[in-house]
Amino acid sequence: MERFNYISFSGLFQEYVSLYLKEYGEKKAKEIADKVNNSNRCNKLLVAANKSRAQLGSDDFVATVLSSISFSFSNAETVCLASLLLLFRWQLETGIPFSITDEAHLNRIFFRIIDKCDKFKTHISSNQNFFIKFYAYLADKNHQS
């Protein structure tokens, strides 16, 4: 989203993780991180991207997470966190070392992952949508600055 372009990718990532921790707890977030780090599919994607020095898109991250059996029945927020963790790893292991990414690209992928995950969420709960809450959280942070 253009209105949040002033926030770095690492800042956006930290804000998402922070809200996720508030909503779901540290134990759940750690479980997700462990699943992403130990997933054969996630690791294969990163190895292939590193070998080919490929600039990946949001579909690559979300599809890889969804293809992992450990995320088959996860909610949209969890799939989103896993996809963002995978994006973060790609940035550290491939994007930065091979200079094939920049903040604008990372931010675009970040918001596309959120939008994709939000679209496959069923909005039947009376609770506020996590992704709407995240955007409100970012906007509130902007007004506090």
N, C-alpha and C positions, 0 to 999 in steps of 0.2 A: 504494500500500500504506500502510495506516494507521500501521504501525510506523515509517515514515520521514517522517511528516508534519512533523517538526521541521526537516527540511532544506528550504531554499528551492528553488524551481524552478531558479534559476540554479546553485545548489549541486549539485542532482541532475544537471543538464545537464553541468556541469564534470566530475563524477565519471564519467559515462558516456563522455564524450570522452576523459578521462584513461585509462580502462581500454581503450577502443578503440585509442588511440595505442600503448599497451603491447602489445596483441595484433596489430595490423595495421600500425602505423607511421604516421608523419606524412605520408608521400607519399600513401598511400591515403586518409587522412582529408582531405587537401587536395583530392584529385581529386573526392571526394564533395561537398565544400563548393562547388567550382567547378561541378559538375553541377547542384546544387540552385540556385545563384545564377544560372546561365545557362539553366535549363530554362524553356521557354515555358509549360508546364503549371503549374509551381510559381509562376511570376510571375503568370500569369492568376488563379490561386486567390487570391493575396495582393491583387491589384488589386481583384478582385470583393469580397473580404472587407472591404477598406478602403472601397470605395464604399458598401457596404450596412452597414458597421460591424457585421459579423456575428461572433458568437462561434462559432468552429469547434470540431469534435470530432475525436477520434482517427481516425475513419473518413475524414474529409476529408483529413487529412495523409497517411495510409498509402495511400489510394486514389490520391491525386494522384501520389505518388512511384511507385507501381506502374504507373501509366498512362504514365509517362515511359519512352520506349524505352531510354534510357541505364541504367535500373535493372531492365530486364526479366529479366536473368539473374543479378542480384545475390543474395548470401546474405542471410539474415534480419538479421544484425547490421548490414550495410550499409544495407539498407532502413530499419532502425530508426534508424540515425544520420541518414540523409537526412530521415526524417520528423521527427525531433527538431530538426534544423537548420531545417526549414520551420516547425515550431512556434515555435522561438526567434525566427525572423524575423517571424512573425505577431505574436508578443508585442510586439516592438519597434516594428513598423510600424503595428499596428492596436490590439492589446489595451491597451497603455499609453496611447497618445495619446487614445483614445476612452473610456478608463476602463471597459472592458467585460470585464475579467478580474481575477482575484485569485490569490493563491498556491495556495489549495485547488483551484481550477479547473485551473490549470496543472499541478499535481502529479497530479491525477486523469487528465488527458489524457496526461501523461508516462508513467504506469504502464500506462495502457490501450494506448498505442502499443507499449510493451515486450511486454505480454502478447499482443497481436495478432501481432506479429512472431515471438514465440516459438512461437506455435501453428502457423505455416506452415513452421517449420523441421523438417526431418527429423532425428531424433536417432539416426543410425546410427553415428556416430563414437564411438570409445572416449574421445575427449577430453571434458573437462567442458564442458557446455553454457555458452555465453558468458553467457546471461541469468541462469543460476543463479550463475555466477561473479560477475556484477555485483551480485546481491543479497547474496552473501557478502561482497563488497568493501564494500558499504554498511554491512553489519552490523559488519564489522571496524573500519571507520572510526568507527562509533558507540561501540564498546568502547574505542577509543583516546582518545576525547574525554573 
